[in-house]
Amino acid sequence: LSTLRPTDPPTFEVEKLTLNETTTQLAAVGSRGVAILDLPRRWGKEATFQGGKETISC
């Protein structure tokens, strides 16, 4: 399990998270806006983010 930390986090309360079909982007949706996060590539034996690092900036 990895924790994704946005380098530029949303300034609003996030109510919903939605992935695109290719799981390369994440939409953080709230009543005051939408923020799009580019996710890092998955790789390795278990297709983890950045080889299974505990915390990842995105």
Protein Blocks (a to p, Z undefined) as FASTA:
>chain_A
ZZdddfbdcfbdcfbdcddfkopaccdddfkbccdddddddedjkopaehipabdcZZ
